[in-house]
Every structure is written in structure tokens, then in C-alpha cells.
């Protein structure tokens, strides 16, 4: 980015603003289908468990390896994509996600599923932080909450679409089909995305925006030599606000992925629902994820002057209350369970914690920041899969304890976020 090329955001040409929307909506359209090759194990997990006679611990390990694989990928993909090309890295992640899903579909044991599934998580991560970096090149902090909120709707929609498509395919044609055919869409859309977008305005001869918000302008003013090689890692990991935000993201993922991991099995086994009924009830959780993010982004940008902290804390408090409700409600009460899952999904979707990372890092370190934050998230998410599986298998399936533990993490996260002034 050259200061000679940069212009105030309000002075940028109309073509710039057309392209910023093209970048955002193209990535959202691509990402809408990406979970068909990442989280598609969750809705068919009861079928896999029944077919291969797997324990809760084995299911937990399979989930943990996917999540930890994704987290490991997050540590490197953002920085590598910043160096070698954002859209190229995303295309590679899309193709390899499809390949690893096919390999996973031939598994006959926990081990033969878990290993390729963990690698699938690693390659799939190449599609996240480079995309966040690309958006940050085109959207300054003043409008970034809205842009990331729209992306949040796409990720919520991706969860909803995956739950429906993978669950339906698994119920109709068997769980192996859910790993083979829906993920083919990811490669097709990855190629289309590569052709439709460009990494930065300069790739099209357009001027860059001038960041006029101090929170993001400060890291963008760092000397270029400080951002070479491992420099972005040093800058971010020595920043107390970024460290706290990363752990808040981790605790958030304990709940976000704890619910999606265990809720289907909870209602299937404890509530006595069929796989079709389980999928219908649990669809309300990702539906909530879909609704809330753009609302949160607009409130943050317009009413709170790009302050993110209040929305994260509100998300923590409401979701903690919902989790207590899930713990106390009988699992066979489908109407109450569905309502709690919907409100829980909405409350989790209110948290703009991913935007916080980009705001703190600025656009020059945005890919690295998005990856590091997400790596913390998936480290925690994988840990919950193991810890809760041990609790369930070793102590007679005390499901209320699982959901109450999740509620406690939300309270802790709210306390931590109070110290992150962003």
C-alpha cells in the first residue's frame, strides 16, 4: 500500500465501491457452501456412531481432530496467503477440501475417519483468514462491522445449508454420501471465486482507502520492516488486547461448536427423536447464527461508532442464560428446546469478535490476525469435544453438567472482554 495512491474513503471512485461489494458478496457466496466439507460430520454423527459402533469418546476425538486441524491451518494460512496470494490460497483450500472429504468417506473405523478428517480441517482453513484479509483490503473500520456482519450471515447460512443438505443426504443415502457429493460444489465455487475477485484495489489500478480510525490506523502505520517474515506474529502476540480477544474467541467456540457437536446426539439419544426430527429441531441453532451478525454489525458501526466490546458482552450474557435453560429443560420438549436453540444461535451471532481482531491488527496484518484468533477458537473447540466426551462416557452421561459448563465459559468470556477496549 502506497500513501501516494491512497485516498480518503469518501473520495474513492464509484468503481472502487462496486468492487468492494463484488469482493464481499463473492466471498459470502463461496463461503455459504464451504461447510458442506467442514462440519458435515455433525448432522450425520448419530448415523456414523450407530453404523461403526463408536463411543462418545471416539466421536469426540474425530471432532477434535477436525477442529485442531483447522486451528493449525489458521496459524499459517493467513500469513502465507498475505505473502503468496489471497485468492490463490483460497482456491487451493477449496480443491483439497473436496479431496479430503472423499478420502474420509471410505473410513471404516474411528482412526481411519479421524486422520483424513483432521487433514481436511487443516486444508479447509486456507479458505477463511485469506478471505478476511481480502475483505479488510476493501473495507475500512468504519464499515467493517457491517461487512463482517454480512459475512457472518453467510457463515450462519453455511451452517444451516450444511445441516439441511448433509443431513438430508445422509438420511436418504447413508453417511458416506454426505462426504462425497455435496463437497463437490466447493471446488466448482472455488474456481468461480478465483476468477471473479482480486486481492487488493491496486491489482485493478484502483487507489487504496486511507484508514481514518485510530484503532486500525495505528497498526497500519508500523514501519514495513516490522512486518516482514514473522513480524506480524510478534506484533500481535505481544499485544495484550489481541491476546485477550483471542481467548474470548476460544471460550466462544467452546459454546458455538460445543452445541453443534453435542446437541444432535443429545436430542437423538436422550429425547428419543428420529434422525429426521433431530435435524429439524437442531436446524434452529444455525438459523439463529444466520439472523444476528448483520444486525450486530450495523449497531456496532452506526450506533456504537465501531465499538465492538458492548455487542460481545451482550452476546455472552444472553447465551449464558439460554444454556442454563437448555440444561434444565427436558430433552423431549421439542418446542421449548427448539426455541432455546434459536435464541441461543441469535445470541452467539451477536458477537463481532472476528471483527475485533481485524480492527486491532489493521489491514496489513489482517490475515495473520484472523488466523491467530481463529486458531485459538479451534484449539478451545477441539478441547471441548474431548473434555465433554470424557464427561459423558465416564460419568453416566450427565448432560446438564455439559450445558452448565458452557454457560460458565460465557460468563468468564464477558469478564475478559470487559478489559478489551475496542
KASUL-V7926 format. One record per pair of residues at least 6 apart in sequence whose ideal C-beta (glycine too) atoms are under 6 Angstrom apart, sorted by sequence separation. I is the first residue (numbers start at 1). J is the second residue. D is the distance in whole Angstrom. If there is no record, write none. Layout:
i={I/I}
j={J/J}
d={D/D}
//
This chain:
i={107/198/211/236/267/304/201/329/81/139/169/170/300/358/361/104/169/211/49/268/267/300/104/135/166/357/103/104/357/45/264/267/326/388/296/325/100/166/357/165/264/322/100/263/100/322/322/319/97/259/96/97/319/318/319/93/93/315/93/92/93/315/314/315/89/90/311/312/90/89/311/312/86/308/86/308/77/86/308/65/69/73/77/81/72/62/66/70/74/78/58/62/65/66/69/73/77/300/61/65/69/281/284/288/292/296/62/66/70/291/54/285/289/293/296/281/284/288/292/284/288/292/37/271/285/289/270/271/137/359/37/267/134/356/140/105/140/141/327/105/104/105/141/327/326/327/101/102/323/101/323/324/323/98/38/320/98/97/98/320/319/320/94/95/256/34/94/316/94/316/316/91/313/91/27/171/249/313/171/248/312/87/309/87/24/245/309/87/167/86/309/308/23/20/242/241/43/163/32/40/24/28/31/35/39/43/47/163/34/35/43/249/253/257/261/32/28/32/36/40/44/160/250/254/258/31/35/48/159/160/246/249/250/253/47/249/253/156/159/160/246/250/254/9/44/156/157/232/236/266/44/156/232/236/153/227/40/153/152/153/219/220/216/219/149/150/215/220/149/36/37/216/36/149/149/258/37/148/146/255/33/145/146/33/145/146/254/33/145/251/30/251/30/141/248/26/248/248/26/26/244/23/244/245/244/241/16/156/63/7/9/5/6/8/5/6/1/145/148/145/144/42/141/46/136/137/136/46/136/133/133/43/130/129/132/129/129/82/81/78/79/78/78/78/77/74/74/75/74/71/71/70/71/67/67/68/67/64/64/63/64/60/60/60/57/56/56/57/56/55}
j={113/204/217/242/273/310/208/336/89/147/177/178/308/366/369/113/178/220/59/278/278/311/116/147/178/369/116/117/370/59/278/281/340/402/311/340/116/182/373/182/282/340/119/282/120/343/344/344/123/285/123/124/347/347/348/123/124/347/126/126/127/350/350/351/126/127/350/351/130/130/352/353/130/352/133/355/125/134/356/114/118/122/126/130/122/113/117/121/125/129/110/114/117/118/121/125/129/352/114/118/122/334/338/342/346/350/117/121/125/346/110/341/345/349/352/338/341/345/349/342/346/350/97/331/345/349/331/332/200/422/101/331/199/422/209/176/211/213/400/179/179/180/216/403/403/404/179/180/403/183/406/407/407/183/124/407/186/186/187/410/410/411/186/187/348/127/187/410/190/413/414/190/414/194/131/275/353/417/276/353/417/194/417/197/135/356/420/199/279/199/422/422/138/138/360/360/163/283/154/162/147/151/154/158/162/166/170/286/158/159/167/373/377/381/385/157/154/158/162/166/170/286/376/380/384/158/162/175/286/287/373/376/377/380/175/377/381/286/289/290/376/380/384/140/175/289/290/365/369/399/178/290/368/372/290/364/178/293/293/294/361/362/359/362/293/294/359/364/294/182/183/362/183/296/297/406/186/297/297/406/185/297/298/186/300/301/409/189/301/409/189/413/193/306/413/193/416/417/196/197/416/197/419/420/420/420/206/349/261/207/209/207/208/210/208/210/208/352/355/355/355/260/359/268/358/363/363/275/366/366/367/279/367/367/370/370/371/367/367/367/368/368/370/371/371/371/374/375/375/375/378/378/379/378/381/382/382/382/385/385/386/385/386/389/389/389/392/393/393/393}
d={3/6/4/5/5/6/5/5/4/4/5/4/6/5/3/6/5/5/6/5/5/5/4/6/4/4/4/5/6/6/5/6/5/5/5/5/5/6/4/5/5/6/5/5/4/5/4/6/6/6/4/5/4/4/5/6/6/6/3/6/4/4/6/4/5/5/6/5/5/5/5/6/4/5/6/6/5/5/5/5/4/4/5/4/6/6/5/4/5/3/4/5/6/6/3/3/6/6/6/3/4/6/5/5/5/5/6/4/5/6/6/4/5/5/5/5/4/2/3/4/4/5/4/4/5/5/4/5/5/6/5/6/6/5/5/5/5/4/4/4/5/5/4/4/5/5/5/6/5/4/5/5/4/5/5/5/5/5/5/4/5/5/5/5/6/6/6/5/3/5/4/5/5/4/5/5/5/5/6/6/5/5/6/6/6/5/6/6/4/4/6/5/5/4/5/6/5/5/5/6/6/6/5/4/6/5/6/6/6/6/4/5/4/4/6/5/4/5/5/4/4/4/4/5/5/6/4/5/3/6/5/5/5/5/4/4/4/6/6/6/4/3/5/5/4/3/5/4/6/6/5/3/4/6/6/6/5/5/3/5/6/4/5/4/4/5/5/6/4/4/4/5/5/6/2/5/5/6/4/5/5/4/6/6/4/5/5/6/4/5/5/4/4/6/5/6/5/5/5/5/5/5/6/5/5/5/5/6/5/5/4/5/5/5/6/5/5/6/4/6/6/5/6/5/5/6/4/6/4/5/3/6/6/5/4/4/4/5/6/4/5/5/6/3/6/4/4/5/4/4/3/5/5/5/4/4/4/4/4/4/5/5/5/3/5/5/5/5/5/6}
//
